[in-house]
Amino acid sequence: MPLLIAGSIATDHLMTFAGKFTDSLVVDQLDKLSVSFLVDDLEVRRGGCAANICFGLGNLGLRPVLVGAVGEDFTEYRSWLERHNVDCDSVHVSETRHTARFVCTNDASMAQIASFYPGAMSESREIELKPIADRVGEPDFVLIGPDDPQGMRRHTDECRHRGYPFVADPSQQLAFGDGDLIRHLVDGAEILFSNEYEASLITQKTGWSREEVLGRVGTWVVTLGAEGVRIDRMGEDSITVAAVPEIEKVEPTGVGDAFRAGFLAALSWGLGHERAAQLGCLLAVYVVEQVGTQEYVLSRDAFLKRCEATYGADVAADFEPHLVTLHP
């Protein structure tokens, strides 16, 4: 049965300025600010949480269904995702807005000037899940990732109404959402994803204790950075899984999305939560070693060898039958 992955779809435009922004700023004239910077390079990277998760699932041999809103400029990005086994037939295309875009310039001191244009993302509230389920079949899970808040509310409500198991992954929206929104998105989820900081935001903004959150969700998966991941369930001992050692830490953007892809893939294969966390950590390390969220390439033999080195031969043996689509 399919996985529906709802959330943001965006492109990142990343530029580098060789000097320092501060050299061009006059403090007592900031109210009249008008400056431009000649940049050295431009990198356009594919991104968006839902698209990143779908890319990871597609690389592991699944065919996830991408649910989100884009502009008519999505054509090349769509082709890329479809080549990586992502079902894009239910993506909503806006007639008036461009695909969401993050535009960022870093200077030599790593200061940053950036803008985010949500664009077509605001139209995700127009997407109904039932026609998608009618097309592809009743979903195993609907992951509801960071997106237009009204769209996230609508998808959560529909999952509850239709009985679709849903995964709450509010992520970046936790910083901006109020307690009412966060309680709405979390309550009743089969799985709740967060990192440690986000876990604190959830309890702080909802007013729920950790135990109260666990009483409202099936499983709470908390990523711990270099310390790995913790899995909590009401009335059960926590499961902690170690991270996979990095060969070289290059850039962390998209690591959490890759972890979610690995976790959901393992569950789709019928494996338990510990194996799911191990597969998630294994896929995540490939992202941190690259610039860009969808630039990694998996080799079956190297993937299994790395798995065995961290988690042992038994874990690698559990994953091997499901990796038939990977090149040796």
C-alpha positions as CSV (number, residue, x, y, z in Angstrom):
1,M,0.0,0.0,0.0
2,P,1.2,3.5,-0.8
3,L,2.9,6.2,1.3
4,L,1.4,9.7,0.8
5,I,4.0,12.4,1.6
6,A,2.5,15.8,2.1
7,G,4.5,19.0,2.6
8,S,6.8,21.6,1.1
9,I,8.3,21.4,-2.4
10,A,10.8,24.1,-3.1
11,T,14.0,25.1,-4.8
12,D,17.0,26.7,-3.1
13,H,19.1,29.4,-4.8
14,L,22.4,29.7,-2.9
15,M,25.0,32.4,-3.7
16,T,28.3,33.4,-2.2
17,F,29.7,36.9,-1.8
18,A,33.5,37.0,-1.4
19,G,33.5,40.1,0.8
20,K,31.7,41.0,4.0
21,F,28.2,42.5,4.1
22,T,29.2,44.8,7.0
23,D,31.8,46.5,4.8
24,S,28.9,47.9,2.6
25,L,26.7,49.0,5.5
26,V,26.7,52.5,7.0
27,V,25.1,52.2,10.4
28,D,23.5,55.6,10.6
29,Q,22.1,55.2,7.1
30,L,20.3,51.8,7.5
31,D,16.9,53.5,7.2
32,K,17.9,54.3,3.6
33,L,19.5,51.0,2.9
34,S,20.0,50.2,-0.8
35,V,22.9,47.9,-1.6
36,S,23.7,45.1,-4.1
37,F,26.5,42.5,-4.0
38,L,28.3,40.9,-6.9
39,V,28.3,37.2,-6.1
40,D,30.8,34.6,-7.2
41,D,28.6,31.6,-7.9
42,L,25.0,30.4,-7.9
43,E,23.9,26.9,-7.0
44,V,20.3,25.9,-7.6
45,R,19.3,22.9,-5.4
46,R,16.1,20.9,-5.3
47,G,14.5,20.9,-1.9
48,G,11.4,21.0,0.2
49,C,10.7,18.5,3.0
50,A,8.1,16.4,1.2
51,A,10.2,16.2,-2.0
52,N,13.3,15.3,0.0
53,I,11.5,12.5,1.8
54,C,10.1,11.2,-1.5
55,F,13.5,11.2,-3.1
56,G,14.9,9.0,-0.3
57,L,12.0,6.6,-0.4
58,G,12.3,6.3,-4.2
59,N,16.0,5.6,-3.9
60,L,15.2,2.7,-1.5
61,G,12.9,1.1,-4.1
62,L,9.5,2.4,-2.9
63,R,7.1,4.6,-5.0
64,P,5.9,7.4,-2.7
65,V,3.1,9.7,-3.7
66,L,4.1,13.4,-3.4
67,V,1.4,15.6,-2.2
68,G,2.0,19.4,-2.4
69,A,1.5,22.5,-4.5
70,V,3.9,23.9,-7.1
71,G,4.0,26.4,-9.9
72,E,4.3,25.8,-13.6
73,D,8.0,26.1,-13.2
74,F,8.0,22.6,-11.7
75,T,8.5,20.8,-15.0
76,E,12.2,20.0,-14.7
77,Y,12.0,19.2,-11.0
78,R,9.0,16.9,-11.7
79,S,11.1,15.0,-14.3
80,W,13.9,14.6,-11.8
81,L,11.6,13.1,-9.1
82,E,9.8,10.8,-11.5
83,R,13.2,9.5,-12.7
84,H,13.8,8.6,-9.0
85,N,10.5,6.6,-8.7
86,V,8.3,9.4,-7.2
87,D,4.7,9.5,-8.1
88,C,4.0,13.2,-8.9
89,D,0.6,12.8,-10.5
90,S,-1.3,14.3,-7.6
91,V,0.9,17.4,-7.2
92,H,-1.3,20.5,-7.4
93,V,-0.1,23.1,-10.0
94,S,-0.9,26.7,-9.4
95,E,-2.0,28.8,-12.3
96,T,-0.8,32.1,-10.7
97,R,2.2,31.4,-8.4
98,H,5.7,30.0,-8.7
99,T,7.1,27.1,-6.8
100,A,8.3,28.0,-3.3
101,R,11.8,29.4,-3.4
102,F,14.6,30.0,-0.8
103,V,17.1,32.7,-2.0
104,C,20.2,33.0,0.1
105,T,23.5,34.8,-0.1
106,N,26.4,34.0,2.3
107,D,29.4,36.3,2.7
108,A,33.0,35.4,3.7
109,S,32.2,35.5,7.4
110,M,29.2,33.2,6.9
111,A,26.7,36.0,7.5
112,Q,23.6,35.4,5.6
113,I,20.9,37.5,3.8
114,A,18.0,35.3,2.7
115,S,14.4,35.4,1.6
116,F,11.7,32.7,1.4
117,Y,8.9,32.9,-1.1
118,P,6.1,30.5,-0.2
119,G,4.4,31.0,-3.5
120,A,2.3,28.0,-4.6
121,M,2.8,26.3,-1.3
122,S,-0.2,28.3,0.1
123,E,-2.5,26.4,-2.3
124,S,-1.8,23.1,-0.6
125,R,-4.9,23.8,1.4
126,E,-6.9,23.1,-1.8
127,I,-5.7,19.5,-2.0
128,E,-8.1,16.7,-0.9
129,L,-6.6,13.4,0.0
130,K,-9.5,11.1,-0.9
131,P,-9.1,11.4,-4.7
132,I,-5.5,10.5,-4.3
133,A,-6.3,7.5,-2.2
134,D,-8.9,6.5,-4.8
135,R,-6.2,6.6,-7.5
136,V,-3.4,4.8,-5.7
137,G,-5.1,2.8,-2.9
138,E,-5.7,3.3,0.8
139,P,-2.5,4.6,2.3
140,D,-0.3,2.9,4.8
141,F,0.6,6.3,6.2
142,V,0.0,9.9,5.3
143,L,3.0,11.9,6.4
144,I,2.0,15.6,7.1
145,G,5.1,17.6,6.9
146,P,5.8,21.4,7.2
147,D,3.6,23.2,4.7
148,D,1.0,25.9,4.5
149,P,-0.6,25.7,8.0
150,Q,-4.1,25.6,6.7
151,G,-3.1,22.8,4.4
152,M,-1.6,20.9,7.3
153,R,-4.8,21.3,9.3
154,R,-6.9,20.2,6.4
155,H,-4.9,17.0,5.7
156,T,-4.8,16.1,9.5
157,D,-8.6,16.6,9.7
158,E,-9.2,14.4,6.6
159,C,-6.9,11.7,8.0
160,R,-8.9,11.6,11.2
161,H,-12.2,11.7,9.4
162,R,-11.4,8.9,6.8
163,G,-9.3,6.8,9.2
164,Y,-6.0,7.2,7.3
165,P,-3.1,6.5,9.7
166,F,-1.0,9.7,9.8
167,V,2.5,10.8,10.7
168,A,2.9,14.2,12.3
169,D,6.0,16.0,11.2
170,P,5.4,19.7,11.9
171,S,9.1,20.5,12.0
172,Q,9.8,24.1,11.0
173,Q,6.2,25.1,11.6
174,L,6.7,24.5,15.4
175,A,8.6,27.8,15.7
176,F,5.7,29.8,14.2
177,G,2.7,27.8,15.2
178,D,0.7,28.4,18.3
179,G,-0.3,25.8,20.8
180,D,-3.7,25.3,19.2
181,L,-2.2,24.5,15.8
182,I,0.4,22.1,17.3
183,R,-2.1,20.3,19.4
184,H,-4.3,19.8,16.4
185,L,-1.4,18.5,14.2
186,V,-0.1,16.1,16.9
187,D,-3.1,14.6,18.5
188,G,-3.9,11.1,17.2
189,A,-0.8,10.6,15.1
190,E,0.5,7.1,14.6
191,I,4.1,8.5,14.6
192,L,5.4,11.9,15.7
193,F,8.8,13.0,14.4
194,S,10.8,15.8,16.0
195,N,14.4,16.6,17.1
196,E,15.3,17.4,20.7
197,Y,14.7,21.1,20.4
198,E,11.4,20.6,18.6
199,A,10.3,18.1,21.3
200,S,10.8,20.9,23.9
201,L,8.7,23.3,21.7
202,I,5.9,20.8,21.5
203,T,5.6,20.4,25.3
204,Q,6.1,24.1,25.9
205,K,3.5,25.3,23.3
206,T,0.9,22.6,23.8
207,G,1.1,22.7,27.6
208,W,1.3,18.9,27.5
209,S,3.9,16.9,29.5
210,R,6.0,14.4,27.7
211,E,3.8,11.6,29.1
212,E,0.7,13.5,27.9
213,V,2.2,13.7,24.4
214,L,2.9,10.0,24.5
215,G,-0.7,9.3,25.5
216,R,-1.9,11.1,22.3
217,V,0.5,9.5,19.8
218,G,1.5,5.9,19.0
219,T,5.2,6.5,18.7
220,W,7.4,9.5,19.3
221,V,10.6,9.5,17.3
222,V,13.2,12.1,18.5
223,T,16.4,12.6,16.6
224,L,19.4,13.4,18.7
225,G,22.0,14.6,16.2
226,A,25.3,12.9,16.6
227,E,23.8,10.9,19.5
228,G,21.4,9.1,17.1
229,V,17.7,8.7,17.8
230,R,15.3,7.8,20.6
231,I,12.0,6.0,20.1
232,D,9.4,6.4,22.9
233,R,6.1,4.6,23.4
234,M,3.7,4.9,26.3
235,G,4.4,2.2,28.9
236,E,7.5,0.9,27.2
237,D,11.2,1.4,27.6
238,S,12.8,3.9,25.2
239,I,14.8,2.5,22.3
240,T,18.0,4.4,21.5
241,V,19.8,3.8,18.2
242,A,23.3,5.1,17.5
243,A,24.1,7.4,14.6
244,V,26.2,6.1,11.7
245,P,29.7,7.6,11.8
246,E,30.4,10.3,9.2
247,I,33.2,10.0,6.7
248,E,33.1,13.8,6.4
249,K,30.5,16.3,7.6
250,V,29.8,18.7,4.7
251,E,26.3,20.2,5.1
252,P,23.4,19.1,7.4
253,T,20.4,20.4,5.4
254,G,18.0,17.6,4.6
255,V,19.4,15.1,7.0
256,G,16.2,14.8,9.0
257,D,14.2,14.3,5.8
258,A,16.4,11.4,4.8
259,F,16.0,9.9,8.2
260,R,12.3,10.0,7.9
261,A,12.5,8.3,4.4
262,G,14.6,5.5,5.8
263,F,12.3,5.1,8.9
264,L,9.1,4.9,6.8
265,A,10.7,2.6,4.2
266,A,11.6,0.0,6.9
267,L,8.1,0.1,8.3
268,S,6.8,-0.4,4.8
269,W,9.0,-3.5,4.6
270,G,7.4,-4.9,7.7
271,L,10.4,-4.2,10.0
272,G,10.2,-2.9,13.6
273,H,10.9,0.5,15.0
274,E,14.5,-0.3,15.9
275,R,15.3,-1.4,12.4
276,A,13.5,1.6,11.1
277,A,15.6,4.0,13.1
278,Q,18.8,2.2,12.0
279,L,17.8,2.5,8.3
280,G,16.9,6.1,8.9
281,C,20.3,6.9,10.4
282,L,22.0,5.0,7.6
283,L,20.3,7.0,4.9
284,A,20.7,10.3,6.7
285,V,24.5,10.1,6.9
286,Y,24.7,10.1,3.0
287,V,23.0,13.5,3.0
288,V,25.3,15.1,5.6
289,E,28.3,14.1,3.5
290,Q,27.0,16.0,0.4
291,V,26.0,19.6,-0.5
292,G,22.4,19.4,-1.4
293,T,19.5,17.3,-0.1
294,Q,19.0,15.1,-3.2
295,E,22.6,14.7,-4.4
296,Y,23.5,11.3,-2.9
297,V,23.7,8.0,-4.8
298,L,23.3,4.6,-3.2
299,S,25.3,1.5,-4.0
300,R,23.8,-1.7,-2.5
301,D,27.1,-3.3,-1.5
302,A,28.6,-0.2,0.0
303,F,25.3,0.6,1.8
304,L,25.1,-2.9,3.4
305,K,28.8,-2.8,4.2
306,R,28.4,0.5,6.0
307,C,25.3,-0.9,7.8
308,E,27.1,-4.0,9.0
309,A,30.1,-1.9,10.3
310,T,27.7,0.2,12.5
311,Y,24.9,-2.2,13.4
312,G,26.1,-5.7,12.7
313,A,25.6,-8.4,10.1
314,D,22.1,-9.3,11.4
315,V,20.8,-5.8,10.6
316,A,22.4,-5.8,7.2
317,A,20.8,-9.2,6.5
318,D,17.3,-7.8,7.4
319,F,17.8,-4.9,4.9
320,E,19.4,-6.8,2.0
321,P,16.2,-8.5,0.6
322,H,14.6,-5.1,0.2
323,L,17.4,-3.4,-1.7
324,V,17.0,-5.2,-5.0
325,T,16.6,-2.0,-6.9
326,L,20.0,-0.6,-5.9
327,H,22.9,-1.0,-8.2
328,P,25.7,-3.2,-6.7
